[in-house]
Amino acid sequence: MFFSLTFFWTTYAVVNLVFLFTIWSSKHWPRLTRLFFLLLFGWAAWFNGSTVLDSPWVYQDYADTAVPLYRWFILGAFTYIIKPMILFIVVVQALIALTMLLKGDLFRLGCWNGLIFGLAIAPIGWYAAFPATVLMAIAFYRLQKNHDNTYLWERKPGPLAGARKPRHTPSTLVF
């Protein structure tokens, strides 16, 4: 059997540690954090898209650890709209991933969508590695505050990226 309690708790601990690291890296290494979220949400969109098309009923398992309101929804109305609902989530995840490449307002919008996404799935509980999704939301908030307003592939503007500082000689100083 693939699943065991040791595997579950090890994965749970690693995921939460990774998202604690993203909180720190969102300030100190925002590009690394952006790349991580690009890969994470891109993978999640692919995984959820292929899973919901192949076996949509697996999403009802999330009711096992969800708060009562979410459990009621997952076992009730959600059973009739699993595919369209998860496909909508797939589109949102893909857009969040895409915005990690961008800059300006689109990048900030992607961060806010990632923040809302993390908080929205937090009530799923253990199966969403709670509190990892809340930590992810905090990392997205810090990331949109600390980004350098460049595309992910652009070099960060600074003294090494382009123009040199003019040299001042005693004859060019103005008092």
Backbone hydrogen bonds in HBPLUS format (Angstrom, degrees):
<---DONOR---> <-ACCEPTOR-->    atom                        ^
c    i                          cat <-CA-CA->   ^        H-A-AA   ^      H-
h    n   atom  resd res      DA  || num        DHA   H-A  angle D-A-AA Bond
n    s   type  num  typ     dist DA aas  dist angle  dist       angle   num
A0008-PHE N   A0004-SER O   2.96 MM   4  6.22 163.0  1.99 151.1 155.8     1
A0009-TRP N   A0005-LEU O   2.95 MM   4  6.10 175.5  1.95 155.0 155.5     2
A0010-THR N   A0006-THR O   2.93 MM   4  5.95 154.0  2.00 146.7 154.6     3
A0011-THR N   A0007-PHE O   2.94 MM   4  6.01 167.7  1.96 150.7 154.5     4
A0012-TYR N   A0008-PHE O   2.83 MM   4  5.98 160.4  1.87 150.4 156.9     5
A0013-ALA N   A0009-TRP O   2.95 MM   4  6.01 161.6  1.98 141.3 145.7     6
A0014-VAL N   A0010-THR O   2.95 MM   4  6.15 164.8  1.97 152.5 156.9     7
A0015-VAL N   A0011-THR O   2.90 MM   4  6.03 169.2  1.91 156.1 159.0     8
A0016-ASN N   A0012-TYR O   3.11 MM   4  6.30 163.2  2.14 147.6 152.1     9
A0017-LEU N   A0013-ALA O   2.94 MM   4  6.15 154.9  2.00 148.3 155.7    10
A0018-VAL N   A0014-VAL O   2.84 MM   4  6.07 155.7  1.90 153.0 159.9    11
A0019-PHE N   A0015-VAL O   3.04 MM   4  6.34 157.5  2.10 148.6 154.0    12
A0020-LEU N   A0016-ASN O   2.93 MM   4  6.17 140.6  2.09 140.8 151.9    13
A0021-PHE N   A0017-LEU O   2.93 MM   4  6.19 152.9  2.00 145.7 153.0    14
A0022-THR N   A0018-VAL O   2.95 MM   4  6.34 143.1  2.09 141.2 151.9    15
A0023-ILE N   A0019-PHE O   3.26 MM   4  6.47 141.1  2.42 134.2 142.4    16
A0023-ILE N   A0020-LEU O   3.22 MM   3  5.29 128.8  2.50  95.9 108.6    17
A0024-TRP N   A0020-LEU O   3.38 MM   4  6.80 157.2  2.44 145.4 150.0    18
A0025-SER N   A0021-PHE O   2.74 MM   4  6.01 171.2  1.75 160.5 163.3    19
A0026-SER N   A0022-THR O   2.85 MM   4  5.68 138.4  2.02 135.8 144.4    20
A0027-LYS N   A0024-TRP O   3.19 MM   3  5.83 153.9  2.26 113.9 120.7    21
A0028-HIS N   A0024-TRP O   3.25 MM   4  6.51 168.5  2.26 149.2 152.5    22
A0029-TRP N   A0025-SER O   2.69 MM   4  4.67 146.5  1.79 122.4 133.8    23
A0032-LEU N   A0029-TRP O   3.12 MM   3  5.46 121.2  2.49 107.5 121.0    24
A0033-THR N   A0029-TRP O   3.14 MM   4  6.46 159.4  2.18 154.5 160.8    25
A0034-ARG N   A0030-PRO O   2.84 MM   4  6.06 153.3  1.91 146.5 153.9    26
A0035-LEU N   A0031-ARG O   2.92 MM   4  6.14 160.4  1.96 147.4 152.4    27
A0036-PHE N   A0032-LEU O   2.88 MM   4  6.11 156.8  1.93 147.6 154.3    28
A0037-PHE N   A0033-THR O   2.94 MM   4  6.19 164.9  1.96 151.5 154.6    29
A0038-LEU N   A0034-ARG O   2.84 MM   4  6.04 153.1  1.91 148.7 157.0    30
A0039-LEU N   A0035-LEU O   2.97 MM   4  6.21 166.0  1.99 152.6 155.2    31
A0040-LEU N   A0036-PHE O   2.78 MM   4  5.95 165.0  1.80 154.9 160.1    32
A0041-PHE N   A0037-PHE O   2.91 MM   4  5.80 170.1  1.92 145.6 149.0    33
A0042-GLY N   A0038-LEU O   2.97 MM   4  5.87 146.4  2.08 137.8 147.9    34
A0043-TRP N   A0039-LEU O   2.89 MM   4  5.94 162.1  1.92 145.9 150.9    35
A0044-ALA N   A0040-LEU O   2.86 MM   4  6.06 160.8  1.90 147.0 153.1    36
A0045-ALA N   A0041-PHE O   2.97 MM   4  6.01 154.5  2.04 138.4 144.5    37
A0046-TRP N   A0042-GLY O   3.11 MM   4  6.37 163.3  2.14 147.0 151.3    38
A0047-PHE N   A0043-TRP O   2.78 MM   4  5.99 171.1  1.79 161.5 164.1    39
A0048-ASN N   A0044-ALA O   2.86 MM   4  5.87 171.4  1.87 150.2 153.1    40
A0049-GLY N   A0045-ALA O   2.93 MM   4  5.86 154.8  1.99 142.0 149.9    41
A0050-SER N   A0046-TRP O   2.96 MM   4  6.12 167.7  1.97 153.9 156.8    42
A0051-THR N   A0047-PHE O   2.88 MM   4  5.97 155.4  1.94 147.9 155.9    43
A0052-VAL N   A0048-ASN O   2.91 MM   4  5.90 168.4  1.92 147.7 151.0    44
A0053-LEU N   A0049-GLY O   3.30 MM   4  6.35 148.7  2.40 138.7 146.3    45
A0054-ASP N   A0050-SER O   3.17 MM   4  6.22 138.4  2.35 136.3 146.6    46
A0054-ASP N   A0051-THR O   3.13 MM   3  5.14 127.2  2.42  95.9 109.8    47
A0055-SER N   A0051-THR O   2.71 MM   4  5.68 172.4  1.72 164.6 166.9    48
A0058-VAL N   A0055-SER O   3.34 MM   3  6.28 169.7  2.35 126.3 128.4    49
A0059-TYR N   A0056-PRO O   3.29 MM   3  6.18 165.6  2.31 124.2 126.9    50
A0060-GLN N   A0057-TRP O   3.04 MM   3  5.70 163.5  2.07 118.8 124.0    51
A0061-ASP N   A0058-VAL O   3.12 MM   3  5.64 157.2  2.18 110.9 117.6    52
A0063-ALA N   A0060-GLN O   3.15 MM   3  5.79 164.4  2.17 115.8 120.6    53
A0064-ASP N   A0061-ASP O   3.01 MM   3  5.78 161.9  2.05 122.1 126.8    54
A0067-VAL N   A0123-PRO O   2.89 MM  56  5.57 147.2  2.00 154.0 164.8    55
A0071-ARG N   A0067-VAL O   2.87 MM   4  6.03 164.2  1.90 160.4 165.3    56
A0072-TRP N   A0068-PRO O   2.86 MM   4  6.02 161.3  1.90 152.6 156.7    57
A0073-PHE N   A0069-LEU O   3.10 MM   4  6.35 157.3  2.15 144.5 150.3    58
A0074-ILE N   A0070-TYR O   2.78 MM   4  6.00 170.0  1.79 161.2 163.7    59
A0075-LEU N   A0071-ARG O   2.98 MM   4  6.05 163.9  2.01 152.7 156.6    60
A0076-GLY N   A0072-TRP O   2.98 MM   4  5.80 114.4  2.43 130.5 145.9    61
A0076-GLY N   A0073-PHE O   3.13 MM   3  4.95 142.6  2.28  94.4 105.6    62
A0078-PHE N   A0073-PHE O   3.00 MM   5  5.81 162.6  2.04 160.7 160.1    63
A0079-THR N   A0076-GLY O   3.15 MM   3  5.91 148.6  2.25 120.2 127.0    64
A0080-TYR N   A0077-ALA O   3.14 MM   3  5.82 152.3  2.22 118.0 124.5    65
A0081-ILE N   A0078-PHE O   3.05 MM   3  5.16 143.8  2.19 103.2 114.0    66
A0085-MET N   A0081-ILE O   2.98 MM   4  5.88 159.1  2.03 154.6 161.4    67
A0086-ILE N   A0082-ILE O   2.87 MM   4  5.95 170.3  1.88 160.6 163.4    68
A0087-LEU N   A0083-LYS O   2.87 MM   4  5.93 159.7  1.91 154.6 161.1    69
A0088-PHE N   A0084-PRO O   2.95 MM   4  6.06 144.2  2.08 137.3 146.3    70
A0089-ILE N   A0085-MET O   3.02 MM   4  6.36 155.0  2.09 144.2 151.1    71
A0090-VAL N   A0086-ILE O   2.80 MM   4  6.10 147.1  1.91 146.2 156.1    72
A0091-VAL N   A0087-LEU O   3.06 MM   4  6.34 154.0  2.13 142.6 148.0    73
A0092-VAL N   A0088-PHE O   3.01 MM   4  6.36 160.0  2.05 150.6 156.1    74
A0093-GLN N   A0089-ILE O   2.82 MM   4  6.08 161.7  1.86 152.1 157.2    75
A0094-ALA N   A0090-VAL O   2.89 MM   4  6.12 157.5  1.94 149.1 155.4    76
A0095-LEU N   A0091-VAL O   2.92 MM   4  6.16 154.3  1.99 149.0 156.1    77
A0096-ILE N   A0092-VAL O   2.90 MM   4  6.17 155.4  1.96 151.8 158.6    78
A0097-ALA N   A0093-GLN O   2.99 MM   4  6.22 162.0  2.02 147.8 152.6    79
A0098-LEU N   A0094-ALA O   2.92 MM   4  6.15 160.6  1.96 146.6 151.9    80
A0099-THR N   A0095-LEU O   2.93 MM   4  6.12 157.0  1.98 149.1 154.4    81
A0100-MET N   A0097-ALA O   3.16 MM   3  5.48 146.5  2.28 105.3 114.9    82
A0101-LEU N   A0098-LEU O   3.05 MM   3  5.72 162.0  2.08 118.0 123.6    83
A0102-LEU N   A0099-THR O   3.08 MM   3  5.07 141.4  2.24  98.9 109.7    84
A0152-LEU N   A0101-LEU O   2.98 MM  51  4.84 163.8  2.01 127.8 131.5    85
A0108-ARG N   A0104-GLY O   3.04 MM   4  6.39 164.8  2.06 153.9 158.3    86
A0109-LEU N   A0105-ASP O   2.80 MM   4  5.96 154.9  1.87 147.1 154.4    87
A0110-GLY N   A0106-LEU O   2.99 MM   4  6.20 153.5  2.07 143.2 149.8    88
A0111-CYS N   A0107-PHE O   2.97 MM   4  6.34 150.6  2.05 149.0 157.5    89
A0112-TRP N   A0108-ARG O   2.91 MM   4  6.23 159.8  1.95 152.3 157.3    90
A0113-ASN N   A0109-LEU O   2.87 MM   4  6.11 152.1  1.95 146.4 154.7    91
A0114-GLY N   A0110-GLY O   2.87 MM   4  6.09 151.0  1.95 143.5 151.6    92
A0115-LEU N   A0111-CYS O   2.86 MM   4  6.13 152.0  1.94 147.3 155.3    93
A0116-ILE N   A0112-TRP O   2.92 MM   4  6.16 165.1  1.94 149.4 152.7    94
A0117-PHE N   A0113-ASN O   2.84 MM   4  5.96 157.8  1.88 145.3 152.4    95
A0118-GLY N   A0114-GLY O   2.92 MM   4  6.10 162.6  1.95 147.8 151.9    96
A0119-LEU N   A0115-LEU O   3.07 MM   4  6.36 160.6  2.11 151.3 156.2    97
A0120-ALA N   A0116-ILE O   2.81 MM   4  5.93 148.4  1.91 148.1 157.8    98
A0121-ILE N   A0117-PHE O   3.08 MM   4  6.33 146.8  2.20 152.2 158.5    99
A0124-ILE N   A0121-ILE O   3.04 MM   3  5.62 161.8  2.08 118.1 123.8   100
A0125-GLY N   A0122-ALA O   3.02 MM   3  5.89 163.0  2.05 127.7 131.5   101
A0128-ALA N   A0125-GLY O   2.92 MM   3  5.50 152.9  1.99 118.4 127.2   102
A0130-PHE N   A0125-GLY O   3.11 MM   5  5.07 168.5  2.12 129.6 129.1   103
A0129-ALA N   A0126-TRP O   2.82 MM   3  4.75 155.5  1.88 111.5 113.6   104
A0132-ALA N   A0129-ALA O   2.70 MM   3  5.43 160.4  1.74 137.1 135.4   105
A0134-VAL N   A0131-PRO O   2.95 MM   3  5.26 128.0  2.23 107.7 121.7   106
A0135-LEU N   A0131-PRO O   2.97 MM   4  6.33 157.3  2.03 156.5 163.9   107
A0136-MET N   A0132-ALA O   2.82 MM   4  6.09 149.1  1.92 145.2 154.3   108
A0137-ALA N   A0133-THR O   3.02 MM   4  6.21 149.0  2.12 133.9 141.6   109
A0138-ILE N   A0134-VAL O   3.01 MM   4  6.35 153.6  2.08 147.4 154.0   110
A0139-ALA N   A0135-LEU O   2.94 MM   4  6.24 155.8  2.00 147.0 153.9   111
A0140-PHE N   A0136-MET O   2.90 MM   4  6.21 156.3  1.95 152.4 158.4   112
A0141-TYR N   A0137-ALA O   3.01 MM   4  6.27 155.5  2.07 146.0 152.6   113
A0142-ARG N   A0138-ILE O   2.96 MM   4  6.26 167.2  1.97 155.8 158.3   114
A0143-LEU N   A0139-ALA O   2.81 MM   4  5.91 151.2  1.89 146.4 155.5   115
A0144-GLN N   A0140-PHE O   3.05 MM   4  6.26 162.2  2.08 151.6 153.8   116
A0145-LYS N   A0141-TYR O   3.29 MM   4  6.52 136.3  2.49 138.1 149.7   117
A0145-LYS N   A0142-ARG O   3.15 MM   3  5.04 129.0  2.42  92.3 106.3   118
A0146-ASN N   A0142-ARG O   2.95 MM   4  6.10 138.0  2.13 145.7 157.0   119
A0146-ASN N   A0143-LEU O   3.17 MM   3  5.12 127.3  2.46  95.0 108.3   120
A0147-HIS N   A0143-LEU O   3.04 MM   4  5.81 115.2  2.47 152.5 160.7   121
A0154-GLU N   A0151-TYR O   3.10 MM   3  5.25 150.0  2.19 106.4 115.3   122
A0161-ALA N   A0158-GLY O   3.08 MM   3  5.26 145.8  2.21 105.8 116.0   123
A0172-THR N   A0169-THR O   2.90 MM   3  5.42 151.3  1.98 118.9 127.5   124
